[in-house]
Amino acid sequence: MKRYIDIVFDKIPGPDSAKFIEVEDSDGKSFRAGKWVDLPNGAALRIPDYRYLLEVLQEISKGEGRYSMNQLEHASNTIEDMKALARKAVIEANYENECTCHILEPCDHCCEMHNWTKDK
């Protein structure tokens, strides 16, 4: 089954306008998909651009990292580089500036925000 997101209105938008109801996942569960922002001509629900996340996932799927003749060092570099790409994508997609430490290991920003050390 493909996963999708529905932005639900009370009717199809048209000249009479439509009322926004909620954002739902493919299981019909409501969730916060972005952040409401004021625009000069109204308001918008600003949702992270999934195309950037797809680019990052494609890059991670290559399994590439900084090259080293030492196989263990090369593997470690690759893992660290893939984690860095994932961390950047999570932070980029997080409009609310919420802590992302529950998704990935703590970054410098979250360590400073929570007064943690990197070995948390």
Protein Blocks (a to p, Z undefined) as FASTA:
>chain_A
ZZddddddfbdcdfkopadfbdcdfkopacdfbdcdddfklccdddddfklmmmmmmmmm
nopacddfblklmmmmmmmmmmmmmmmmmmmmmmnopafklmmccdfklmmmnopafkZZ
